């Protein structure tokens, strides 16, 4: 076994310290959480697990359905060693690859049914295809779904908030689920109308209510399945799992997701476990039936594991079907296109961001249907919507769909120059720290001064983000080589998620005029590559073109 510690970088510390010295702001490192993970292999597990109940857990699988057969095999293996096994997940299983996105998350449910999941909570990406679609998907789930902090239009729990699992030994395990409030800005607002995601202090009150209810029902242990994560960007509003734990009493175990962190519960630290992403590891919590306590927590590598045959047959059939449709090569890339998160599309201009925004512009410009001159047309897409890199070599439809898996369509919003500035200022408020709303752009040349603090104004409605009280950080140098004017009207080609006010783009929601082209983003990119680039992504995209200057 080994210990793995994830540490904050010296750069982050220095930047945070600079903020304190220059602005009096709270240092980002005040929110730092350095998780520890104990990693084992299957060979490290005791041969006799009788008298134990084991909770196996996953999170942020993001469409890596071929790995479900591994966790199913571990479940069978531990059962043969005498343990009772409960299989749970902390959300974000519906999106990430074409193997789940092509059926809007349904094939994720089918794969998890085959693997034998017992209880899950929801991640923000479960809502990517809309509340109605999610409810339809969950209708065929063989597992229980718990989520306490999402309310319907009547103010009632939109999902079952908790469940009690009684083991064969008589131990009562109370499970409840907590969804990140960031869902309200990370999902197309048009698809979750009427749904409320509790935030800030209401989050803690809700969680405490669940703990009290389960304790009142005789739970020996209360286990929170949370999709909150430990990212710094979630810290100012207290939306991390560590914040939830510190502001509630009675949570015995917290199984976490959202930040893709690798960590296991430590006796001297918060009892929080998370497995990374795409089943990099499998989470293991060992409960003793006699003492009714958690006596061990670790993560297991997939090294030395075999796949369980029934689950593998189900997932292989899905993978084969999708590959037959999406595996056809349609282009070649002579360069590697950067789909990384940080540093990458959530922190700076990237060559992949350039390619995508060029494609968005092209897809609308070729129709000639805009109400402003060509030199007043720009493109913006949120960096958080770019989910993968593309290697140099053959490019398939599956590659593009993996980069842009949400099925978003190309939209156009008409905004003033002042509104465009607001969108850029709001979407870079924490740069150089990563943010999903970070603008990948075409046609806009701008400078961002990160040494200047963001002027925080009022919170945007139904959002975890804030309107800039003034524009201090962003300066637009030019638009398509022409002088920028705050009073001019500009057409912004974007995606329907941003157009509806998603992420940090609330100002787009109230644009003077907008329309949806109906063109799916990944199809727009493929058509651009085939028709405009003649099937070759070449040296033009070898590096970012330099439209953005970050100081």
C-alpha positions as CSV (number, residue, x, y, z in Angstrom):
1,X,0.0,0.0,0.0
2,X,1.0,3.6,-0.3
3,X,0.1,7.1,0.8
4,X,-0.8,9.7,-1.7
5,X,-1.1,13.4,-0.7
6,X,-2.5,16.0,-3.0
7,X,-0.9,19.4,-2.1
8,X,-1.7,22.9,-3.2
9,X,1.0,24.4,-5.4
10,X,3.4,27.1,-4.3
11,X,2.0,29.3,-7.0
12,X,-1.5,29.2,-5.6
13,X,-0.1,30.1,-2.2
14,X,1.8,33.0,-3.6
15,X,-1.2,34.3,-5.5
16,X,-3.4,34.0,-2.4
17,X,-0.8,35.7,-0.3
18,X,-0.6,38.6,-2.8
19,X,-4.4,39.0,-2.6
20,X,-4.1,39.4,1.2
21,X,-1.3,41.8,1.0
22,X,-2.8,44.0,-1.7
23,X,-6.5,43.8,-1.0
24,X,-7.0,42.6,2.5
25,X,-9.0,39.7,1.0
26,X,-9.1,36.3,2.6
27,X,-6.4,34.1,1.2
28,X,-7.5,31.2,-1.1
29,X,-5.3,28.9,1.1
30,X,-7.8,29.5,3.9
31,X,-10.0,27.1,2.0
32,X,-7.2,24.7,1.2
33,X,-7.9,21.0,1.8
34,X,-5.1,18.5,1.4
35,X,-6.7,15.1,1.1
36,X,-4.9,11.9,1.8
37,X,-5.5,8.6,0.1
38,X,-4.5,5.1,1.2
39,X,-4.2,2.9,-1.9
40,X,-4.3,-0.9,-1.8
41,X,-4.5,-3.7,-4.4
42,X,-6.8,-6.7,-4.2
43,X,-3.8,-8.8,-2.8
44,X,-3.8,-6.6,0.3
45,X,-7.3,-7.5,1.3
46,X,-7.8,-10.1,4.1
47,X,-8.9,-13.5,2.9
48,X,-11.6,-13.6,5.6
49,X,-14.1,-10.7,5.7
50,X,-16.8,-12.5,7.7
51,X,-18.3,-10.2,10.3
52,X,-17.8,-7.2,8.0
53,X,-20.1,-5.0,6.0
54,X,-18.2,-3.3,3.1
55,X,-19.4,-0.2,1.3
56,X,-17.9,0.0,-2.2
57,X,-18.1,3.4,-3.7
58,X,-17.5,5.3,-6.9
59,X,-18.0,8.9,-8.2
60,X,-17.7,10.9,-11.3
61,X,-17.5,7.9,-13.6
62,X,-18.4,10.2,-16.5
63,X,-19.3,7.5,-19.0
64,X,-16.4,5.1,-18.4
65,X,-18.9,2.2,-18.5
66,X,-16.3,-0.4,-19.4
67,X,-14.9,-0.2,-15.9
68,X,-18.2,-1.1,-14.1
69,X,-17.3,-4.7,-14.6
70,X,-14.3,-4.2,-12.3
71,X,-16.3,-2.9,-9.4
72,X,-18.9,-5.6,-9.9
73,X,-16.1,-8.2,-9.7
74,X,-14.8,-6.7,-6.5
75,X,-18.3,-6.9,-5.0
76,X,-18.5,-10.6,-5.8
77,X,-15.0,-11.2,-4.6
78,X,-15.7,-9.6,-1.2
79,X,-19.0,-11.4,-0.8
80,X,-17.1,-14.7,-1.4
81,X,-14.8,-13.7,1.4
82,X,-17.8,-13.5,3.8
83,X,-18.6,-9.8,3.7
84,X,-22.0,-8.1,3.0
85,X,-21.4,-5.6,0.3
86,X,-23.2,-2.4,-0.5
87,X,-22.4,-0.6,-3.7
88,X,-23.0,3.2,-3.9
89,X,-22.2,6.1,-6.2
90,X,-21.8,9.9,-5.5
91,X,-22.9,11.2,-8.9
92,X,-21.9,12.3,-12.4
93,X,-22.5,9.0,-14.2
94,X,-24.7,10.3,-17.0
95,X,-22.2,12.3,-19.1
96,X,-18.6,12.2,-20.3
97,X,-18.4,9.8,-23.3
98,X,-20.7,8.9,-26.2
99,X,-21.3,5.6,-24.5
100,X,-23.7,7.5,-22.2
101,X,-24.4,10.8,-23.8
102,X,-25.9,9.3,-27.0
103,X,-28.9,8.0,-24.9
104,X,-28.9,11.0,-22.7
105,X,-27.7,9.1,-19.7
106,X,-29.9,6.0,-20.0
107,X,-27.1,3.6,-20.9
108,X,-25.3,4.7,-17.7
109,X,-28.3,3.5,-15.7
110,X,-28.4,0.2,-17.6
111,X,-24.7,-0.3,-16.9
112,X,-25.1,0.5,-13.2
113,X,-28.1,-1.9,-13.0
114,X,-25.9,-4.7,-14.4
115,X,-23.1,-3.9,-11.9
116,X,-25.5,-4.2,-9.0
117,X,-25.5,-0.7,-7.5
118,X,-27.7,-0.3,-4.4
119,X,-27.8,3.4,-3.6
120,X,-26.7,6.6,-5.5
121,X,-27.0,10.3,-5.3
122,X,-27.0,12.8,-8.2
123,X,-24.3,14.9,-9.7
124,X,-24.8,18.1,-11.6
125,X,-24.3,16.3,-14.9
126,X,-27.3,14.1,-14.2
127,X,-29.3,17.2,-15.0
128,X,-27.5,18.0,-18.4
129,X,-30.4,16.5,-20.4
130,X,-33.1,18.1,-18.3
131,X,-35.1,17.2,-15.2
132,X,-37.8,15.4,-17.2
133,X,-35.2,13.2,-18.9
134,X,-33.5,12.4,-15.6
135,X,-36.7,11.3,-14.0
136,X,-37.4,9.0,-17.0
137,X,-33.9,7.5,-16.8
138,X,-34.2,6.9,-13.0
139,X,-37.6,5.2,-13.6
140,X,-35.7,2.1,-14.9
141,X,-33.0,2.2,-12.2
142,X,-32.8,-0.9,-10.0
143,X,-31.0,1.1,-7.3
144,X,-32.3,3.7,-4.9
145,X,-31.6,7.4,-5.6
146,X,-31.3,9.7,-2.7
147,X,-31.0,13.5,-2.9
148,X,-32.3,15.8,-0.2
149,X,-31.4,19.4,-1.3
150,X,-33.2,19.6,-4.6
151,X,-36.7,20.9,-4.5
152,X,-39.5,20.8,-7.0
153,X,-41.7,23.7,-8.1
154,X,-43.9,23.2,-5.0
155,X,-41.0,23.3,-2.6
156,X,-41.0,19.6,-1.9
157,X,-38.1,17.2,-2.3
158,X,-37.8,16.4,-6.0
159,X,-36.2,13.0,-5.1
160,X,-36.3,10.6,-2.2
161,X,-34.1,12.4,0.4
162,X,-32.8,9.4,2.3
163,X,-33.1,5.7,2.8
164,X,-32.4,3.2,5.6
165,X,-30.4,0.1,4.8
166,X,-30.5,-2.7,7.3
167,X,-27.7,-5.2,7.0
168,X,-28.2,-9.0,7.5
169,X,-26.4,-8.5,10.9
170,X,-29.0,-6.0,11.9
171,X,-26.9,-2.9,11.6
172,X,-28.9,0.1,10.4
173,X,-27.2,2.4,7.9
174,X,-28.9,5.7,7.1
175,X,-28.0,7.2,3.7
176,X,-28.9,10.6,2.4
177,X,-27.8,12.5,-0.7
178,X,-26.6,16.1,-1.2
179,X,-26.3,17.7,-4.7
180,X,-24.0,20.7,-5.4
181,X,-25.8,24.0,-5.6
182,X,-23.5,24.8,-8.5
183,X,-25.9,22.7,-10.7
184,X,-28.1,25.7,-11.1
185,X,-25.4,27.5,-13.1
186,X,-23.7,24.4,-14.6
187,X,-26.8,23.2,-16.4
188,X,-28.9,24.8,-19.1
189,X,-31.4,26.9,-17.0
190,X,-34.1,26.2,-19.5
191,X,-33.9,22.5,-18.7
192,X,-34.3,22.9,-14.9
193,X,-37.0,25.5,-14.7
194,X,-38.9,25.3,-11.4
195,X,-36.2,23.3,-9.7
196,X,-34.4,24.8,-6.7
197,X,-31.0,23.7,-5.4
198,X,-30.5,24.7,-1.8
199,X,-27.3,26.7,-1.1
200,X,-25.2,28.3,1.6
201,X,-26.7,27.9,5.1
202,X,-29.8,26.2,3.7
203,X,-27.5,23.4,2.6
204,X,-26.3,22.7,6.2
205,X,-29.8,23.0,7.6
206,X,-31.1,20.4,5.1
207,X,-28.2,18.1,5.9
208,X,-28.7,18.4,9.6
209,X,-32.4,17.6,9.2
210,X,-31.5,14.4,7.3
211,X,-29.0,13.4,10.0
212,X,-31.6,14.0,12.8
213,X,-34.3,12.1,10.9
214,X,-32.0,9.1,10.3
215,X,-30.7,9.1,13.9
216,X,-34.3,9.3,15.1
217,X,-35.1,6.2,13.1
218,X,-32.3,4.3,14.9
219,X,-29.4,4.6,12.4
220,X,-26.2,3.2,13.8
221,X,-24.2,5.1,11.2
222,X,-25.3,8.0,9.0
223,X,-23.6,8.2,5.6
224,X,-23.8,11.2,3.3
225,X,-23.5,10.6,-0.4
226,X,-22.4,14.1,-1.5
227,X,-21.7,15.6,-4.8
228,X,-20.0,18.7,-3.4
229,X,-16.2,18.2,-3.8
230,X,-13.4,20.2,-2.2
231,X,-12.5,22.6,-5.0
232,X,-11.4,26.1,-3.9
233,X,-14.0,27.7,-6.2
234,X,-16.8,26.1,-4.2
235,X,-15.3,27.4,-0.9
236,X,-16.4,31.1,-0.6
237,X,-20.1,30.1,-0.5
238,X,-19.4,27.1,1.8
239,X,-20.5,24.5,-0.8
240,X,-17.7,21.9,-0.3
241,X,-18.1,18.6,1.4
242,X,-15.6,19.7,4.1
243,X,-17.8,22.7,4.8
244,X,-20.9,20.6,5.1
245,X,-19.2,18.2,7.5
246,X,-17.9,21.0,9.7
247,X,-21.3,22.8,9.8
248,X,-23.3,19.7,10.8
249,X,-23.2,17.1,13.6
250,X,-23.7,13.4,13.3
251,X,-22.4,12.5,9.8
252,X,-20.3,9.4,10.4
253,X,-19.1,8.9,6.8
254,X,-19.1,11.2,3.8
255,X,-18.6,9.7,0.3
256,X,-17.9,12.6,-2.0
257,X,-17.8,13.5,-5.7
258,X,-17.6,16.6,-8.0
259,X,-14.0,17.7,-7.6
260,X,-12.5,14.4,-9.0
261,X,-10.3,14.2,-5.8
262,X,-8.6,11.0,-4.8
263,X,-8.9,10.7,-1.0
264,X,-9.9,8.2,1.7
265,X,-11.2,8.9,5.2
266,X,-8.5,9.3,7.8
267,X,-9.1,8.7,11.6
268,X,-7.5,12.1,12.4
269,X,-9.1,14.0,9.6
270,X,-12.5,14.5,8.1
271,X,-14.1,11.1,7.3
272,X,-14.4,11.9,3.6
273,X,-13.7,9.5,0.7
274,X,-13.6,10.1,-3.1
275,X,-12.2,8.0,-5.9
276,X,-11.1,10.5,-8.5
277,X,-12.8,10.1,-11.8
278,X,-13.7,7.4,-14.4
279,X,-13.2,4.7,-11.8
280,X,-9.5,5.4,-11.4
281,X,-9.8,3.7,-8.1
282,X,-12.6,1.9,-6.2
283,X,-13.5,3.2,-2.7
284,X,-13.7,0.7,0.2
285,X,-15.2,1.4,3.6
286,X,-15.0,-1.5,6.1
287,X,-17.6,-1.6,8.8
288,X,-17.5,-4.0,11.7
289,X,-20.8,-5.7,12.4
290,X,-20.1,-6.1,16.1
291,X,-18.9,-2.6,17.0
292,X,-21.0,-1.0,14.3
293,X,-18.1,1.3,13.4
294,X,-16.0,2.0,10.4
295,X,-12.7,0.4,11.1
296,X,-10.9,1.0,7.8
297,X,-11.1,3.2,4.7
298,X,-9.0,2.9,1.6
299,X,-9.0,3.1,-2.2
300,X,-8.3,0.1,-4.4
301,X,-6.4,0.2,-7.7
302,X,-7.8,-1.8,-10.6
303,X,-4.4,-3.6,-10.8
304,X,-4.9,-7.4,-10.7
305,X,-8.7,-7.2,-11.1
306,X,-10.8,-9.1,-13.5
307,X,-14.1,-8.1,-15.0
308,X,-17.4,-9.6,-13.9
309,X,-18.8,-11.3,-17.0
310,X,-22.4,-10.2,-16.9
311,X,-21.7,-6.6,-16.4
312,X,-19.0,-6.8,-19.1
313,X,-21.4,-8.3,-21.6
314,X,-23.9,-5.4,-21.0
315,X,-21.3,-2.7,-21.3
316,X,-19.5,-4.3,-24.2
317,X,-22.8,-4.3,-26.2
318,X,-23.3,-0.6,-25.5
319,X,-19.7,0.2,-26.4
320,X,-19.8,-1.8,-29.6
321,X,-23.1,-0.2,-30.7
322,X,-21.8,3.3,-30.2
323,X,-18.4,2.6,-31.8
324,X,-20.1,1.3,-34.9
325,X,-21.8,4.7,-35.3
326,X,-19.1,7.0,-33.9
327,X,-15.9,5.2,-34.7
328,X,-15.6,6.4,-38.3
329,X,-12.6,8.6,-39.1
330,X,-13.7,11.9,-40.7
331,X,-10.6,14.0,-40.4
332,X,-6.9,14.2,-39.4
333,X,-5.3,16.5,-36.8
334,X,-1.7,17.4,-37.3
335,X,-1.5,18.9,-33.8
336,X,-2.6,17.9,-30.3
337,X,-5.6,20.0,-29.2
338,X,-5.7,21.0,-25.6
339,X,-8.8,19.9,-23.7
340,X,-7.3,20.1,-20.2
341,X,-9.1,21.8,-17.4
342,X,-6.4,23.6,-15.4
343,X,-4.1,24.9,-16.8
344,X,-6.3,24.8,-19.9
345,X,-9.8,25.7,-21.0
346,X,-10.9,26.9,-17.6
347,X,-7.9,29.2,-17.1
348,X,-6.6,30.5,-20.5
349,X,-7.0,30.5,-24.2
350,X,-6.4,27.1,-25.8
351,X,-6.0,25.9,-29.4
352,X,-9.0,23.7,-29.0
353,X,-11.1,26.6,-27.7
354,X,-10.0,28.5,-30.8
355,X,-11.1,25.7,-33.1
356,X,-14.5,25.4,-31.5
357,X,-15.2,29.1,-31.4
358,X,-14.0,29.4,-35.0
359,X,-16.5,26.6,-36.0
360,X,-19.3,28.3,-34.1
361,X,-18.7,31.6,-36.0
362,X,-18.4,29.8,-39.3
363,X,-21.6,27.8,-38.8
364,X,-23.6,31.0,-38.4
365,X,-21.8,33.3,-40.7
366,X,-22.3,31.0,-43.7
367,X,-26.0,31.4,-43.3
368,X,-25.8,35.2,-43.6
369,X,-28.7,35.7,-41.2
370,X,-27.3,38.2,-38.6
371,X,-28.5,41.7,-38.0
372,X,-25.1,43.3,-37.4
373,X,-22.1,43.7,-39.7
374,X,-19.6,40.9,-39.9
375,X,-17.0,42.9,-37.9
376,X,-19.5,43.0,-35.0
377,X,-19.9,39.2,-34.8
378,X,-17.9,37.2,-32.1
379,X,-18.0,33.8,-30.5
380,X,-17.8,32.7,-26.9
381,X,-18.1,29.2,-25.4
382,X,-17.6,28.3,-21.7
383,X,-14.3,26.4,-21.1
384,X,-16.1,24.0,-18.8
385,X,-18.0,22.7,-21.7
386,X,-14.8,21.4,-23.3
387,X,-14.3,18.0,-21.8
388,X,-11.4,16.2,-23.5
389,X,-8.3,16.7,-25.6
390,X,-7.8,15.5,-29.2
391,X,-4.5,13.8,-30.0
392,X,-2.7,14.3,-33.3
393,X,-3.7,11.7,-35.8
394,X,-7.1,10.3,-37.0
395,X,-10.1,12.1,-35.7
396,X,-13.5,10.3,-35.3
397,X,-17.0,11.5,-34.5
398,X,-16.6,9.9,-31.1
399,X,-13.6,12.2,-30.4
400,X,-15.6,15.4,-31.1
401,X,-18.6,14.1,-29.2
402,X,-16.3,13.3,-26.2
403,X,-15.0,16.9,-26.3
404,X,-18.6,18.3,-26.6
405,X,-20.8,15.7,-25.0
406,X,-23.8,17.8,-23.9
407,X,-25.8,18.1,-27.1
408,X,-25.8,21.9,-26.8
409,X,-26.9,23.8,-29.9
410,X,-25.4,26.9,-31.4
411,X,-27.2,30.1,-30.4
412,X,-26.9,33.8,-31.1
413,X,-27.4,36.6,-28.5
414,X,-27.4,40.3,-29.3
415,X,-25.7,42.4,-26.6
416,X,-24.3,45.8,-26.1
417,X,-20.5,46.3,-25.8
418,X,-21.1,47.0,-22.1
419,X,-23.0,43.7,-21.6
420,X,-20.2,41.9,-23.5
421,X,-17.7,43.4,-21.0
422,X,-19.8,42.3,-18.1
423,X,-19.9,38.7,-19.4
424,X,-16.1,38.6,-19.7
425,X,-15.5,40.2,-16.3
426,X,-17.9,37.8,-14.6
427,X,-16.5,34.8,-16.3
428,X,-12.9,35.6,-15.3
429,X,-13.5,36.8,-11.8
430,X,-11.3,34.2,-10.2
431,X,-8.7,33.7,-12.9
432,X,-6.0,32.4,-12.6
433,X,-8.0,29.9,-10.5
434,X,-10.1,27.6,-12.8
435,X,-13.7,28.4,-13.5
436,X,-16.1,26.5,-15.8
437,X,-17.4,29.8,-17.3
438,X,-13.9,30.9,-18.5
439,X,-14.5,32.3,-22.0
440,X,-12.9,30.6,-25.0
441,X,-13.4,33.2,-27.7
442,X,-13.1,34.2,-31.4
443,X,-13.1,37.7,-32.7
444,X,-12.4,39.3,-29.4
445,X,-8.9,40.6,-28.4
446,X,-8.8,41.3,-24.7
447,X,-6.5,41.7,-21.7
448,X,-7.1,40.4,-18.3
449,X,-5.3,41.9,-15.3
450,X,-5.4,39.2,-12.5
451,X,-3.7,41.5,-10.0
452,X,-6.8,43.7,-9.9
453,X,-9.4,42.3,-7.5
454,X,-12.9,41.4,-8.8
455,X,-15.5,44.1,-7.8
456,X,-18.2,41.8,-6.4
457,X,-21.7,43.1,-6.9
458,X,-25.1,41.6,-6.3
459,X,-25.6,37.9,-6.7
460,X,-27.1,36.9,-10.1
461,X,-30.6,35.5,-9.6
462,X,-30.6,31.7,-8.9
463,X,-26.9,31.6,-9.2
464,X,-23.7,31.1,-7.2
465,X,-22.0,33.8,-9.2
466,X,-22.0,37.6,-8.9
467,X,-22.5,40.6,-11.2
468,X,-19.3,42.8,-11.3
469,X,-20.0,46.0,-9.5
470,X,-17.6,47.6,-12.0
471,X,-15.3,46.5,-14.8
472,X,-11.8,46.5,-13.4
473,X,-10.1,43.4,-14.8
474,X,-11.0,43.1,-18.4
475,X,-10.1,45.4,-21.3
476,X,-11.3,44.7,-24.8
477,X,-8.6,45.8,-27.2
478,X,-10.5,45.2,-30.4
479,X,-13.3,43.3,-32.1
480,X,-12.3,41.6,-35.3
481,X,-9.5,44.1,-35.6
482,X,-11.8,47.1,-35.2
483,X,-12.2,49.5,-32.2
484,X,-14.5,48.3,-29.5
485,X,-17.4,50.4,-28.5
486,X,-19.5,49.9,-25.3
487,X,-22.6,51.3,-27.0
488,X,-22.5,49.2,-30.1
489,X,-24.5,46.0,-30.6
490,X,-22.6,42.8,-31.1
491,X,-23.8,39.4,-32.1
492,X,-22.3,36.7,-29.8
493,X,-22.4,33.2,-31.3
494,X,-22.4,30.9,-28.3
495,X,-24.1,27.7,-27.1
496,X,-27.7,27.4,-25.8
497,X,-26.4,26.8,-22.3
498,X,-24.6,30.2,-22.1
499,X,-27.4,31.9,-24.0
500,X,-29.8,30.8,-21.3
501,X,-27.6,32.3,-18.6
502,X,-25.7,29.2,-17.6
503,X,-22.4,29.4,-15.7
504,X,-21.4,33.1,-15.4
505,X,-23.4,34.3,-18.4
506,X,-26.6,35.6,-16.8
507,X,-26.3,38.8,-18.8
508,X,-26.9,36.7,-22.0
509,X,-30.2,35.5,-20.6
510,X,-31.6,39.1,-20.7
511,X,-30.1,40.0,-24.1
512,X,-32.2,42.3,-26.2
513,X,-32.7,39.5,-28.8
514,X,-31.5,35.9,-29.3
515,X,-32.2,32.8,-31.3
516,X,-31.2,29.2,-31.4
517,X,-30.0,27.8,-34.7
518,X,-30.7,24.2,-33.8
519,X,-27.2,23.2,-35.0
520,X,-25.6,20.8,-32.5
521,X,-22.2,22.0,-31.4
522,X,-20.3,18.8,-32.2
523,X,-21.8,18.7,-35.6
524,X,-20.9,22.3,-36.2
525,X,-17.3,21.5,-35.4
526,X,-17.2,18.5,-37.6
527,X,-18.7,20.3,-40.6
528,X,-16.2,23.2,-40.1
529,X,-13.3,20.8,-40.1
530,X,-14.6,18.9,-43.2
531,X,-15.7,21.8,-45.3
532,X,-13.6,24.8,-44.3
533,X,-10.4,22.9,-43.2
534,X,-10.8,20.2,-45.8
535,X,-10.5,17.5,-43.2
536,X,-7.2,18.6,-41.8
537,X,-6.6,20.4,-38.5
538,X,-3.3,21.9,-39.3
539,X,-0.7,24.4,-38.2
540,X,-3.2,27.1,-37.8
541,X,-4.2,25.4,-34.5
542,X,-0.7,24.4,-33.4
543,X,-0.9,27.0,-30.6
544,X,-3.5,29.4,-29.3
545,X,-3.7,32.4,-31.7
546,X,-3.0,34.9,-28.9
547,X,-6.3,36.8,-28.6
548,X,-6.1,36.8,-24.9
549,X,-3.5,38.4,-22.7
550,X,-3.4,37.5,-19.1
551,X,-1.3,39.6,-16.8
